Amino acid sequence: MGKIVIISGPSGSGKTTVCKILKQQAHVEESISVTTRSPRNNEKDGESYHFVSKEKFMEMIKNGEFAEYAEYCGYNYGTPLKPLQEATKKDIFYLLEIDVQGALQIKEKFPEAILIFLLPPNNVTLSQRLINRNTDKAQDLVNRLKMAEKELEYKDKYDYCVVNDDLDATVNAIRNILYIA
Ligand SMILES: Nc1ncnc2c1ncn2[C@@H]1O[C@H](COP(=O)(O)OP(=O)(O)OP(=O)(O)O)[C@@H](O)[C@H]1O
């Protein structure tokens, strides 16, 4: 049956980049999270995220529409429950690109979920990648880098840690994990 694969890691560690490549493969699908943050330049509603207002997000919590939800750098993020339940009935890998708080909530509800933590090669490279990405306001960028240190403390709770230095090597490492998991 479907396997839930959670990819976490500090902002800029490469989660989106890696998931985008992984989901090109057959039998790999990705959850679309709901968020109250604004879309980045290249992001379309319903593709990268479902972008909603704070009020709508709170209503969705009240209606039990999330498998997990968390606040990250001042914005809300949640994983829709229904598609996740559907995915577990299909013979696929279902990727969740979520933060450490959300990951642990899912692991509690779905203990068979595979938790992968993506690490940057080092702090300088992480900052450089976020600066080069050029998608965040200066304050958001500072907040994301501050959060990185805290998030790294959770890495030992994960089943696997992968250092995202060379992108191809990272993707191959994750493919290998999924075949053996
Ligand atoms: N292995 C790599 N080598 C060089 N650059 C990379 C690598 N992986 C990702 N990047 C680049 O680093 C930047 C951050 O990657 P990405 O947006 O995937 O991170 P993220 O973890 O999803 O961040 P966020 O949590 O903020 O969404 C992007 O510009 C991406 O192209």
The ligand as an ORCA input file, in Angstrom:
! r2SCAN-3c Opt
* xyz 0 1
  N      22.248     20.380     -4.514
  C      22.088     21.664     -4.805
  N      23.117     22.364     -5.336
  C      22.985     23.675     -5.622
  N      21.855     24.393     -5.451
  C      20.779     23.753     -4.943
  C      20.835     22.356     -4.595
  N      19.625     22.002     -4.098
  C      18.861     23.109     -4.147
  N      19.543     24.160     -4.650
  C      19.062     25.541     -4.830
  O      18.914     26.067     -3.518
  C      17.775     26.928     -3.435
  C      16.880     26.417     -2.315
  O      16.291     25.193     -2.696
  P      14.743     24.890     -2.425
  O      13.908     26.069     -2.777
  O      14.441     23.587     -3.073
  O      14.801     24.738     -0.816
  P      13.639     24.405      0.204
  O      14.237     23.523      1.231
  O      12.445     23.871     -0.527
  O      13.332     25.827      0.829
  P      11.966     26.408      1.488
  O      11.731     25.601      2.736
  O      12.309     27.831      1.778
  O      10.872     26.261      0.474
  C      17.093     26.891     -4.805
  O      17.446     28.063     -5.516
  C      17.675     25.633     -5.473
  O      17.742     25.763     -6.860
*
